[in-house]
Structures are given as C-alpha cells and as structure tokens.
Amino acid sequence: MSTNTPFSILDLAILKKDHDASDAYSRSLDLARHAERWGYNRFWLAEHHNMPHVGSSSPTVLMGYIAQGTQRIRVGSGGIMLPNHSPLMVAEQIGTLATLYPGRIDLGLGRAPGTDQKTAAVLRRGRMETVQEFPQDLEELQQFFSADNLDAEVRAFPAEGLTVPIYLLGSSMDSAYLAASRGLPYVFASHFAPNYFQQASAYYQNNFQPSTNCPKPYLIACVNVIVADTDDEAQFLASSFYQMALGIIRRRSYPLSAPVEDMDQIWSMQEAAALKHMMQYSFIGSQATVKAGLENFVNRHKIDELMVTTNLYDHKKRLYSFELTAAAIQSFQADHLVNNHA
C-alpha cells in the first residue's frame, strides 16, 4: 500500500426528510469546506435524474458552487453520464469550470443513464443507442480538449488545450475494458455494485495500456463509510443510510430520515439480505474498526485512492464521521510508513 493513498468524497446532495434541495446544497458545501481542512483530495458529485430526494441532477452547476466556496480541494463529476449529453457541451461546460478554477477540476464519465429508462429516453431524445456510442463519444470529447483540434471545423471553447483529468466510472466490466485500453484512471462503484468489483479491478490492473497522462493503472474504489465513537452508535446511525438505500431496491427515491432502533420494522428479510449484499463494501463502526477494515480493503485490492460516501441524517454527525474517516486513513498510512522504516 502507498503511504500516501489519497482519499476523497462522493456526494449526491441527498435531501433530508422535510427539507428542500437548498438545504442539501448548503450541507454539501459545508462538508466540502471541512473536507478540505481534513485532507480529502477530491469532492465529486454524481448525476441523477427524476429522483425527488437526490439533488445532484446537474453536477456541473454544483461543481461550480462547490469550487467557488472552497480553496484547494479538487472538484469533479462522479460522474457525468456521457450518453445523456453532447460531447461538445460537456467540453464547453467543463472547460469553463477549469478556466474559472485552474488545476482543480476533474471529469469523471459514466455510461449509465443515472435514472430509469423512461427518463433516459427523454434525456436522450429517444436515441437510446447513445450508450453504444460511448467509446466514440469519449474519443470526440478528448479531441475537443486537445490542442491539436485547432484546425477542426467544430471547436470547444474554452476547453481546447486545457488539461482536465478524465476518469472512467463503472459498475461492471464494460468500462474496465475501455479504461484499460485507453490508458485512463478507473473508478469502480463498489459502494452499491459489488458483484463485478474484483473481476473488473483485476482486469483493469492486469491489462492496462499506458498513456501520456496516465503511465500506470490508477484504481479508485468508492465505498460506504460510517464512523462514530462506538460500533453500536455507528450501526444505529447507519439505519438512516439503510432507509434511504431501500429506495434502490424498491425503485423509489427516499429522503434521509432519522435513525431508528429496529430496521426490522421497516424492511423485510428479503430486502435486508438484498441490501446488505448490495452494500457489502461498507465500513461501519468506531474509528478503530473502520481503520482495520479500510486498511485490509486497500491492501487486498491494491487500491490507489479511496472514494468515500457517507449519508447520515444528522449533519454534525455526518461531519464527525468524515473527520474520523480521514483520521483512520491517515493513521494506517502512518503505521505503514513506520513499518517500512523499522
């Protein structure tokens, strides 16, 4: 394991029960400001549509909001779902952000719709085949950023010539193949799609083709983390996360609700089993418990960077969880450094 494994945040601007999107955005910015002080590397925002309790339907707008309100932390899309958009418009929007906030903007790209199929059809104006055009759209997008595009009939301003890091996101094998062949960093959504994580990450690492901007594989894994002073408190707080995540199984959008003592009053046995399988890459407990779990995860899978997502009802407890998470990661990094010099 690297002694300085970066750690970052994925945020969806989840709405709390009986609160609006404005509250969610304010909490996201407050988190980003604290995260900057605690040593987090990036703050990424995901694209979702037609979900009343997910506030990140427009990640590029939120990226500008977060970047303007912070000073150093990198801000990015985790991700922009490229089949929903014109590569030209993505280049223009990200190029604008990269011009406003030089050296701080990341472009994470995914091929999933980030919504249901009916909404995807509206987004894509009925052209559902755009998902099959993802490799070509990626190449077109990269060309718009290239300084070599100056003689093209269609150019993207102010993106042209800017160096904006591009990351491919995935939850199956498809993006692992593409990221490896194109020499791009790869981000796996292990926080909700564990089934292909080991296969995809191993394929990517073993078949990576070096590129100018990425000479060796760079694997980021996203995981759920909830830390509190004790294991019992963390498990109690996690019930808010479980209630929200039930929406994935029930195909509904649920807000963040207050924690409960007994989840068995809310979910069925089948739902509980399905959710725990889906969320198997979750690290919930005290700082010591989470430190041990994350250290083992990083070492076992040769993770280059951790991306953490934490959804708690109480904003102060959510901040505290992220603070303890940073301390846990920094602690096992320090242990590794000491062991290397022993």
C-alpha positions as CSV (number, residue, x, y, z in Angstrom):
1,M,0.0,0.0,0.0
2,S,1.2,3.5,-0.8
3,T,2.0,5.6,2.3
4,N,0.0,8.5,0.9
5,T,-3.1,6.8,-0.5
6,P,-5.4,9.8,-1.3
7,F,-9.0,9.8,0.0
8,S,-11.9,11.6,-1.5
9,I,-15.7,12.2,-1.2
10,L,-18.6,11.3,-3.5
11,D,-21.7,13.3,-2.7
12,L,-25.2,13.1,-4.1
13,A,-26.7,16.1,-2.3
14,I,-29.3,13.9,-0.7
15,L,-32.3,15.7,0.7
16,K,-33.3,15.2,4.3
17,K,-36.9,14.4,5.2
18,D,-39.0,17.6,5.3
19,H,-36.0,19.6,3.9
20,D,-35.5,21.0,0.4
21,A,-32.7,21.0,-2.1
22,S,-31.4,24.3,-1.0
23,D,-30.6,22.7,2.4
24,A,-28.9,19.8,0.7
25,Y,-26.7,22.1,-1.3
26,S,-25.7,24.1,1.8
27,R,-24.8,20.9,3.6
28,S,-22.7,19.8,0.6
29,L,-20.7,23.0,0.6
30,D,-20.2,22.9,4.3
31,L,-18.9,19.3,4.0
32,A,-16.6,20.3,1.2
33,R,-15.1,23.1,3.3
34,H,-14.5,20.8,6.2
35,A,-13.1,18.1,4.0
36,E,-10.6,20.5,2.6
37,R,-9.2,21.0,6.1
38,W,-9.2,17.3,6.9
39,G,-7.1,16.3,3.9
40,Y,-9.6,15.0,1.4
41,N,-8.3,15.1,-2.2
42,R,-11.5,15.4,-4.2
43,F,-15.1,16.3,-3.8
44,W,-17.2,14.6,-6.6
45,L,-20.9,15.0,-7.4
46,A,-22.9,12.3,-9.2
47,E,-25.5,12.8,-12.0
48,H,-29.0,11.5,-11.2
49,H,-32.4,12.4,-12.7
50,N,-36.1,12.1,-11.8
51,M,-35.3,11.4,-8.2
52,P,-37.1,13.9,-5.9
53,H,-34.7,13.3,-3.0
54,V,-31.4,13.4,-4.9
55,G,-30.2,16.9,-5.5
56,S,-27.4,16.2,-8.0
57,S,-29.3,16.4,-11.3
58,S,-26.9,19.0,-12.6
59,P,-23.4,18.1,-11.4
60,T,-21.6,20.8,-13.5
61,V,-23.6,23.5,-11.8
62,L,-23.0,22.1,-8.4
63,M,-19.3,21.7,-9.2
64,G,-19.1,25.5,-9.7
65,Y,-20.9,26.1,-6.5
66,I,-18.5,23.9,-4.5
67,A,-15.4,25.1,-6.3
68,Q,-16.3,28.7,-5.6
69,G,-16.9,28.0,-1.9
70,T,-13.6,26.2,-1.4
71,Q,-9.9,27.0,-2.0
72,R,-7.9,23.8,-2.7
73,I,-9.9,20.6,-2.9
74,R,-10.4,19.2,-6.3
75,V,-14.0,19.2,-7.6
76,G,-15.3,16.8,-10.1
77,S,-18.2,14.8,-11.6
78,G,-18.7,11.4,-10.3
79,G,-19.8,11.3,-12.9
80,I,-21.3,13.0,-15.9
81,M,-23.3,10.3,-17.8
82,L,-21.9,11.0,-21.3
83,P,-24.7,9.2,-23.3
84,N,-27.1,11.8,-21.9
85,H,-25.1,14.7,-23.3
86,S,-23.3,16.1,-26.4
87,P,-19.6,15.8,-26.0
88,L,-19.2,19.3,-27.3
89,M,-21.4,20.7,-24.5
90,V,-19.6,18.7,-21.8
91,A,-16.3,20.0,-23.1
92,E,-17.6,23.6,-23.1
93,Q,-19.0,23.3,-19.6
94,I,-16.0,21.5,-18.0
95,G,-13.7,23.8,-19.9
96,T,-15.4,26.8,-18.4
97,L,-15.1,25.4,-14.9
98,A,-11.4,24.5,-15.5
99,T,-10.8,28.1,-16.6
100,L,-12.5,29.5,-13.6
101,Y,-10.8,27.1,-11.2
102,P,-7.5,26.2,-12.7
103,G,-5.9,22.9,-11.7
104,R,-8.9,21.9,-9.5
105,I,-11.5,20.3,-11.9
106,D,-11.9,16.6,-12.6
107,L,-14.1,15.0,-15.3
108,G,-15.5,11.6,-14.3
109,L,-17.5,9.9,-17.0
110,G,-20.1,7.1,-16.9
111,R,-22.2,5.3,-19.5
112,A,-25.2,4.5,-17.3
113,P,-28.3,6.8,-17.5
114,G,-28.4,7.7,-13.9
115,T,-32.1,7.2,-13.9
116,D,-34.9,5.0,-15.1
117,Q,-35.3,4.1,-18.8
118,K,-38.3,6.4,-19.5
119,T,-36.4,9.4,-18.1
120,A,-33.3,8.3,-20.1
121,A,-35.4,8.3,-23.2
122,V,-36.4,11.9,-22.6
123,L,-32.8,12.9,-21.8
124,R,-31.6,11.3,-25.0
125,R,-34.5,12.4,-27.1
126,G,-35.4,8.8,-27.9
127,R,-31.8,7.9,-29.0
128,M,-31.2,5.1,-26.6
129,E,-28.4,3.7,-28.8
130,T,-26.2,6.5,-27.5
131,V,-24.9,4.2,-24.8
132,Q,-23.3,2.0,-27.5
133,E,-21.6,5.2,-28.8
134,F,-19.8,5.8,-25.5
135,P,-16.3,4.9,-26.8
136,Q,-16.7,7.2,-29.8
137,D,-18.2,10.0,-27.7
138,L,-15.2,9.7,-25.3
139,E,-12.8,10.0,-28.2
140,E,-14.7,13.0,-29.5
141,L,-14.7,14.6,-26.1
142,Q,-10.9,14.1,-25.7
143,Q,-10.4,15.6,-29.1
144,F,-12.3,18.8,-28.1
145,F,-9.8,19.2,-25.2
146,S,-6.8,18.6,-27.4
147,A,-4.6,21.4,-28.6
148,D,-4.5,19.5,-31.9
149,N,-8.1,20.4,-32.6
150,L,-7.3,23.9,-33.7
151,D,-7.9,23.2,-37.4
152,A,-11.2,21.4,-36.9
153,E,-14.4,22.9,-38.2
154,V,-16.0,22.5,-34.7
155,R,-14.0,23.5,-31.7
156,A,-14.8,23.7,-28.0
157,F,-14.0,26.9,-26.2
158,P,-12.6,27.5,-23.7
159,A,-11.8,23.7,-23.3
160,E,-9.4,23.5,-26.2
161,G,-5.8,22.9,-25.0
162,L,-6.8,22.5,-21.3
163,T,-5.5,19.6,-19.3
164,V,-8.5,18.2,-17.4
165,P,-8.1,14.7,-16.0
166,I,-10.6,12.3,-17.3
167,Y,-11.7,9.3,-15.2
168,L,-13.9,6.4,-16.4
169,L,-16.6,5.2,-14.0
170,G,-18.0,1.7,-13.9
171,S,-20.1,-0.9,-12.1
172,S,-19.4,-3.8,-14.5
173,M,-16.8,-5.0,-16.9
174,D,-17.5,-2.6,-19.8
175,S,-15.7,0.4,-18.5
176,A,-12.8,-1.7,-17.2
177,Y,-12.1,-2.8,-20.7
178,L,-12.3,0.7,-22.0
179,A,-10.3,2.3,-19.2
180,A,-7.5,-0.3,-19.6
181,S,-7.3,0.0,-23.4
182,R,-7.4,3.9,-23.4
183,G,-4.9,4.3,-20.5
184,L,-7.4,6.1,-18.2
185,P,-7.9,6.1,-14.5
186,Y,-10.8,3.8,-13.4
187,V,-13.3,4.4,-10.7
188,F,-15.5,1.5,-9.6
189,A,-18.9,1.9,-7.9
190,S,-18.3,-0.8,-5.3
191,H,-20.4,1.2,-2.8
192,F,-23.6,-0.2,-4.5
193,A,-22.5,-2.6,-7.2
194,P,-20.1,-5.2,-5.6
195,N,-20.7,-8.1,-8.0
196,Y,-18.0,-7.3,-10.6
197,F,-15.6,-5.3,-8.4
198,Q,-12.9,-7.9,-8.0
199,Q,-13.1,-9.1,-11.6
200,A,-13.2,-5.6,-13.1
201,S,-10.4,-4.1,-10.9
202,A,-8.1,-7.1,-11.6
203,Y,-8.7,-7.0,-15.3
204,Y,-8.0,-3.2,-15.4
205,Q,-4.8,-3.5,-13.4
206,N,-3.5,-6.5,-15.4
207,N,-4.4,-5.2,-18.9
208,F,-3.7,-1.5,-18.6
209,Q,-2.1,0.2,-21.6
210,P,0.0,3.2,-20.5
211,S,-0.9,6.6,-21.9
212,T,0.8,10.0,-21.8
213,N,-1.4,11.3,-18.9
214,C,-1.6,8.0,-17.1
215,P,1.5,5.9,-17.3
216,K,0.3,3.2,-14.9
217,P,-3.1,2.0,-13.8
218,Y,-4.9,4.1,-11.2
219,L,-7.8,2.5,-9.5
220,I,-10.3,4.4,-7.3
221,A,-12.8,2.4,-5.3
222,C,-15.9,4.0,-3.9
223,V,-17.1,2.6,-0.5
224,N,-19.7,3.5,2.1
225,V,-18.3,4.6,5.4
226,I,-20.0,5.5,8.7
227,V,-17.8,6.2,11.7
228,A,-18.9,7.1,15.3
229,D,-17.4,6.9,18.7
230,T,-18.5,3.3,19.2
231,D,-19.5,0.4,16.9
232,D,-23.0,0.4,18.3
233,E,-23.6,4.1,17.7
234,A,-22.3,3.8,14.1
235,Q,-24.7,0.9,13.5
236,F,-27.6,2.9,14.9
237,L,-26.7,5.9,12.7
238,A,-26.4,3.6,9.7
239,S,-30.1,3.0,9.8
240,S,-30.7,6.3,8.1
241,F,-28.5,5.2,5.3
242,Y,-30.3,1.8,5.1
243,Q,-33.7,3.5,4.9
244,M,-32.5,5.8,2.1
245,A,-30.9,2.9,0.2
246,L,-34.0,0.8,0.4
247,G,-35.2,3.1,-2.4
248,I,-32.8,1.4,-4.8
249,I,-34.5,-2.0,-4.2
250,R,-38.0,-0.6,-4.2
251,R,-37.3,1.7,-7.2
252,R,-38.3,4.8,-5.3
253,S,-36.4,7.9,-4.1
254,Y,-36.3,8.1,-0.3
255,P,-35.0,11.1,1.7
256,L,-32.6,10.8,4.6
257,S,-34.7,10.0,7.6
258,A,-33.8,9.9,11.3
259,P,-32.1,6.8,12.6
260,V,-34.3,4.0,14.1
261,E,-33.6,1.4,16.7
262,D,-35.0,-1.5,14.7
263,M,-34.8,-1.7,10.9
264,D,-36.8,-5.0,11.0
265,Q,-39.9,-2.8,11.4
266,I,-39.1,-1.2,8.1
267,W,-37.6,-3.8,5.8
268,S,-38.5,-7.4,5.0
269,M,-36.0,-10.2,5.5
270,Q,-35.5,-10.4,1.7
271,E,-34.9,-6.7,1.4
272,A,-32.4,-6.7,4.3
273,A,-30.5,-9.6,2.6
274,A,-30.5,-7.9,-0.8
275,L,-29.4,-4.5,0.7
276,K,-26.6,-6.0,2.8
277,H,-25.3,-7.8,-0.3
278,M,-25.5,-4.6,-2.4
279,M,-23.7,-2.6,0.3
280,Q,-21.1,-5.3,1.2
281,Y,-18.3,-2.8,0.7
282,S,-19.5,-0.7,3.6
283,F,-17.3,0.1,6.6
284,I,-19.4,0.9,9.7
285,G,-18.1,1.2,13.2
286,S,-15.7,3.0,15.5
287,Q,-12.5,4.6,14.2
288,A,-10.5,1.5,15.1
289,T,-13.0,-0.8,13.4
290,V,-13.1,1.2,10.2
291,K,-9.4,1.7,10.2
292,A,-8.8,-2.0,10.2
293,G,-11.5,-2.6,7.5
294,L,-10.3,0.1,5.1
295,E,-6.6,-0.9,5.5
296,N,-7.4,-4.5,4.7
297,F,-9.5,-3.4,1.7
298,V,-6.9,-1.1,0.3
299,N,-4.1,-3.7,0.6
300,R,-6.1,-6.6,-0.7
301,H,-7.3,-4.9,-3.8
302,K,-4.3,-2.6,-4.4
303,I,-6.4,0.5,-4.3
304,D,-4.7,3.7,-5.4
305,E,-7.4,6.0,-4.0
306,L,-10.4,5.7,-1.7
307,M,-13.6,7.5,-2.5
308,V,-15.9,7.7,0.5
309,T,-19.6,8.3,0.5
310,T,-21.4,8.8,3.9
311,N,-25.1,9.5,4.2
312,L,-26.3,10.4,7.7
313,Y,-29.4,12.3,8.9
314,D,-27.6,14.5,11.5
315,H,-25.3,16.9,9.7
316,K,-22.9,17.3,12.6
317,K,-22.6,13.5,13.0
318,R,-22.0,13.2,9.3
319,L,-19.2,15.8,9.5
320,Y,-17.8,13.9,12.5
321,S,-17.9,10.6,10.6
322,F,-15.9,12.2,7.7
323,E,-13.4,13.6,10.2
324,L,-12.9,10.3,11.9
325,T,-12.7,8.6,8.5
326,A,-9.8,10.9,7.5
327,A,-8.1,10.3,10.8
328,A,-8.5,6.5,10.4
329,I,-7.0,6.5,6.9
330,Q,-4.1,8.8,7.9
331,S,-3.5,6.6,10.9
332,F,-3.0,3.4,8.9
333,Q,-0.9,5.3,6.4
334,A,1.4,6.5,9.3
335,D,1.6,2.9,10.6
336,H,2.6,1.7,7.1
337,L,5.3,4.4,6.9
338,V,6.7,3.4,10.4
339,N,6.7,-0.3,9.4
340,N,8.6,0.5,6.2
341,H,11.3,2.3,8.2
342,A,11.5,-0.2,11.0
